[in-house]
Amino acid sequence: MSWIEQDDEATKNLPPVISVMSINEPAMKAVQNLNANITFGASALTRVQEEAIATAVAAANRCRY
């Protein structure tokens, strides 16, 4: 939770690393779109396969997200 007042209703389904940008909604939307396109953009893999790879990489890096 950040010390900046944010709209909890608008950010309740977002990860904290994105929701802290709620003070600047255009920037928050731009980061969300960039993340979605880079992480799950045009690929020969299915979304499930991409998520499995992301999970394995996060676990290998001991990332809590």
C-alpha positions, -999 to 999 in steps of 0.1 A, spaced: 0 0 0 14 34 -9 12 65 11 -5 82 -19 -43 83 -17 -56 61 -45 -90 50 -57 -92 15 -42 -123 6 -62 -105 14 -95 -73 -5 -85 -86 -34 -65 -78 -60 -93 -44 -45 -101 -10 -56 -88 5 -31 -63 33 -22 -87 7 -9 -112 -19 5 -87 6 29 -72 4 48 -105 -33 54 -100 -25 91 -92 -16 94 -130 -42 73 -148 -28 79 -183 6 66 -172 -10 37 -154 -30 27 -185 1 31 -207 22 8 -184 -7 -18 -183 -9 -18 -222 29 -20 -226 30 -49 -201 2 -68 -218 17 -64 -252 52 -73 -242 43 -102 -219 13 -117 -237 15 -102 -272 15 -120 -305 30 -154 -299 27 -190 -311 22 -199 -275 -12 -200 -258 -19 -177 -228 -17 -207 -205 17 -216 -219 30 -181 -215 16 -179 -179 34 -212 -171 67 -199 -184 62 -166 -165 55 -186 -133 86 -208 -138 108 -178 -144 94 -160 -114 100 -190 -92 135 -195 -105 142 -158 -97 126 -161 -63 102 -134 -73 71 -130 -50 49 -116 -78 
